[in-house]
Amino acid sequence: QVQLIESGGGLVQAGGSLRLSCAASGRTFSNYAMGWFRQAPGKEREFVAAINWDAETTYYTDAVKGRFTISRDNAKNTMYLHMNSLKPEDTAVYYCSQYSGSHYRPRSRIDYWGQGTQVTVSS
């Protein structure tokens, strides 16, 4: 009974920035860890970043460390992914997700997924 809606994707030149948003409705947003995944054409979906229920701990895949920042505003039931210094390799559909528990762990169960938003980085 959770809906996750991503927005903010688009076309950007290499070196540019985008901010993705994930608006959540349904079960209490603040109780659950949230995450971002991405999937490029012909490739498997991969983990990008995650954030615990209280936003005090964040996690990133090595490919985006230092360039992407995950955050959340529990009062607004919204999670964000700030993407800087974008590279063509970042081109993918980005998916918002909500975990089954309050703390992220690798391969933890995900209860809900958003529909995805396309990010295309040119050059």
QUIPENOR-V965790 format. One record per helix or strand. SS is the DSSP state (a for helix, b for strand). FROM is the first residue (numbers start at 0). LEN is the number of residues. If there is no record, write none. Layout:
ss=[SS,SS]
from=[FROM,FROM]
len=[LEN,LEN]
This chain:
ss=[b,b,b,a,b,b,b,b,a,b,a,b,b,b]
from=[2,9,17,28,33,45,57,67,73,77,87,91,109,116]
len=[5,4,8,3,6,6,3,6,3,6,3,8,4,6]
